[in-house]
Every structure is written in C-alpha cells, then in structure tokens.
Amino acid sequence: MRSNIRMVLLAAGLALFLGFLLQNSSLGVPSDGREADQKAIKAVLEAQQSAWNRGDVDAFLVGYWHSSELTFSGSSGVARGWDGVLARYKKNYPDRVAMGQLDFSDLEFRFLGPHSAMVLGRWHLKREQDELGGVFTLVWQRFPDGWKIIHDHTSSVAPAR
C-alpha cells in the first residue's frame, strides 16, 4: 500500500515538474522576442537562394556548418559531413540547368534555446524541363560567426492535383 502511494506521489511530482519546465522554457516557443535572430537566419536563407539561382553551389553551402558532424537527410539517405553534403549537391545538381531557380517560402521559426532554432519551410525549384518542390526542416545553431544549418531534412512533395 505504501509503495502505491509513493508511486502516485512520485508520478504527480514528476508531472508537475515537467509541466513547470515546459511552461518556463523556450523549447518549441515561436519566435516572439527573437526578431533579430529570425532576421539573421532569413538573411542566410536569402543568400543561399541567391547563390543557388546564380549556379554557385559552393556559395550556397556557406550557410551550412563546415563540420564533419553536419548531416543532410533526404530521399537518397543521409549525407554526413560538410564534404559529403557538398558532394551530394554537386552530384544531384551538376550544372546550372539542373539547378534551375530556387524559391523558399512558408517559413516557420521555433527557437529551441538561446543558440538553436528549427525552421520549417517549403522549397520550389523551377527548371526548363520541370518543376518540383517539397518541404524542409532545418536545425540551426548560432556560432561566433553567425547562424549555420547543422542538420537539413529535405523531402520532395508531389504537387496537389
């Protein structure tokens, strides 16, 4: 009987503690009060879009963390490390025609802490022969030299009919 009461009290205490943490943390909180960080991340995305649209994959990758710990998840699996992500982009988009014109839209920001964020969005690629698009989730970290993508999960989504 005493162990049942202890378990109930322990569970109730744990529930109260977790509730307190969720109410008083920045985990999953929208970008309220983080306009400067949101603006800085948007600037990186705009620079990436511009680099892509002029056919410069190397400049596009400046927005990514230059580390062996960088990860990219997509339909062809996981690419690891900055060099692996660069090789993936250059293989899948070997020239300007394959790259087409890129557009990011519908950005949603979630700040996970003072130096980390998650950004959801849509991408659209218009090429001479076709158009494709999808969604992405980017995990960002603020470094001394600015915000960088530390993980990218990009998926294609078939156009709605």
C-alpha positions as CSV (number, residue, x, y, z in Angstrom):
1,M,0.0,0.0,0.0
2,R,2.8,2.4,1.0
3,S,4.7,1.7,-2.3
4,N,1.5,2.5,-4.3
5,I,1.1,5.9,-2.5
6,R,4.8,6.6,-3.1
7,M,4.4,5.8,-6.8
8,V,1.4,8.1,-7.2
9,L,3.1,10.9,-5.3
10,L,6.3,10.4,-7.4
11,A,4.3,10.4,-10.7
12,A,2.3,13.5,-9.6
13,G,5.5,15.3,-8.7
14,L,7.2,14.4,-12.0
15,A,4.1,15.6,-13.9
16,L,4.2,18.9,-12.0
17,F,7.9,19.3,-12.6
18,L,7.6,18.6,-16.4
19,G,4.7,21.0,-16.7
20,F,6.7,23.7,-15.0
21,L,9.7,23.1,-17.3
22,L,7.5,23.2,-20.4
23,Q,5.8,26.5,-19.3
24,N,9.1,28.1,-18.4
25,S,11.4,27.0,-21.2
26,S,11.9,28.3,-24.7
27,L,11.5,24.8,-26.1
28,G,9.2,25.0,-29.1
29,V,8.2,28.5,-28.4
30,P,7.5,30.6,-31.5
31,S,9.9,33.4,-32.5
32,D,8.3,36.1,-30.2
33,G,11.1,38.3,-29.0
34,R,13.7,36.7,-31.3
35,E,13.2,39.0,-34.3
36,A,16.9,39.8,-34.7
37,D,17.7,36.0,-34.8
38,Q,14.9,35.4,-37.2
39,K,16.1,38.2,-39.4
40,A,19.7,36.8,-39.3
41,I,18.5,33.3,-40.3
42,K,16.3,34.7,-43.1
43,A,19.4,36.6,-44.4
44,V,21.3,33.3,-44.6
45,L,18.4,31.7,-46.5
46,E,18.2,34.6,-48.9
47,A,21.9,34.4,-49.5
48,Q,21.6,30.7,-50.2
49,Q,18.7,31.2,-52.6
50,S,20.6,33.9,-54.4
51,A,23.7,31.7,-54.7
52,W,21.7,28.8,-55.9
53,N,19.9,30.9,-58.6
54,R,23.3,32.1,-60.0
55,G,24.5,28.4,-60.1
56,D,27.0,28.7,-57.2
57,V,26.8,25.5,-55.1
58,D,29.9,26.4,-53.1
59,A,28.4,29.8,-52.0
60,F,25.1,28.0,-51.2
61,L,26.9,25.8,-48.8
62,V,28.3,28.8,-46.8
63,G,25.0,28.6,-44.9
64,Y,25.9,25.1,-43.6
65,W,28.1,24.3,-40.6
66,H,31.5,23.5,-42.0
67,S,32.0,20.4,-39.9
68,S,32.3,16.6,-40.2
69,E,29.2,16.5,-37.9
70,L,26.9,18.2,-40.4
71,T,24.0,16.0,-41.6
72,F,21.6,16.1,-44.5
73,S,18.7,13.7,-44.7
74,G,16.8,13.3,-48.0
75,S,15.2,10.7,-50.3
76,S,18.6,9.2,-51.1
77,G,19.5,8.7,-47.5
78,V,21.8,10.6,-45.1
79,A,24.9,12.6,-46.2
80,R,27.4,13.2,-43.4
81,G,29.9,15.9,-43.0
82,W,30.3,19.2,-45.0
83,D,32.3,17.4,-47.7
84,G,29.6,14.7,-48.0
85,V,26.8,17.3,-48.3
86,L,28.8,19.2,-50.9
87,A,29.3,16.0,-52.9
88,R,25.6,15.2,-52.7
89,Y,24.6,18.6,-54.0
90,K,27.2,18.5,-56.8
91,K,26.1,15.0,-57.9
92,N,22.4,15.8,-57.9
93,Y,22.8,19.3,-59.4
94,P,25.8,19.1,-61.7
95,D,25.1,22.3,-63.7
96,R,23.1,25.4,-63.9
97,V,20.3,23.8,-65.9
98,A,19.8,21.1,-63.3
99,M,19.8,23.7,-60.6
100,G,17.1,25.9,-62.1
101,Q,15.5,28.7,-59.9
102,L,15.0,28.0,-56.2
103,D,12.4,29.7,-54.0
104,F,11.9,29.2,-50.3
105,S,8.5,30.0,-48.7
106,D,6.2,29.5,-45.8
107,L,9.0,29.7,-43.2
108,E,8.1,28.8,-39.6
109,F,10.6,29.5,-36.8
110,R,10.9,27.7,-33.5
111,F,13.7,28.7,-31.2
112,L,14.9,25.7,-29.1
113,G,17.2,27.7,-26.9
114,P,19.4,30.8,-26.9
115,H,21.7,29.4,-29.6
116,S,19.5,27.0,-31.5
117,A,16.4,27.1,-33.8
118,M,14.3,24.9,-36.1
119,V,12.9,26.3,-39.3
120,L,10.2,24.6,-41.3
121,G,9.5,25.7,-44.8
122,R,8.7,24.9,-48.4
123,W,11.1,24.8,-51.4
124,H,10.2,25.1,-55.1
125,L,12.6,24.5,-58.0
126,K,11.6,25.7,-61.5
127,R,13.7,24.3,-64.3
128,E,13.4,24.3,-68.1
129,Q,12.1,20.7,-68.2
130,D,10.1,20.5,-65.0
131,E,9.2,21.9,-61.6
132,L,9.5,20.2,-58.3
133,G,9.2,21.1,-54.7
134,G,8.7,19.9,-51.2
135,V,9.3,20.7,-47.5
136,F,12.3,21.1,-45.3
137,T,13.3,21.1,-41.7
138,L,16.5,22.9,-40.8
139,V,18.2,22.8,-37.4
140,W,20.3,25.9,-36.8
141,Q,22.9,26.7,-34.3
142,R,24.4,30.2,-33.6
143,F,28.2,30.2,-33.8
144,P,30.5,33.2,-33.2
145,D,30.4,33.8,-37.0
146,G,26.6,33.6,-37.2
147,W,23.8,31.2,-37.7
148,K,24.5,27.9,-39.5
149,I,22.5,24.9,-40.5
150,I,23.7,21.8,-38.6
151,H,21.0,19.4,-39.9
152,D,18.9,19.6,-43.1
153,H,16.0,17.2,-43.8
154,T,14.5,17.9,-47.2
155,S,11.7,16.0,-48.8
156,S,10.0,16.2,-52.2
157,V,6.2,16.5,-52.2
158,A,4.1,15.8,-55.2
159,P,2.1,18.8,-56.4
160,A,-1.5,18.8,-55.3
161,R,-4.0,17.9,-58.1
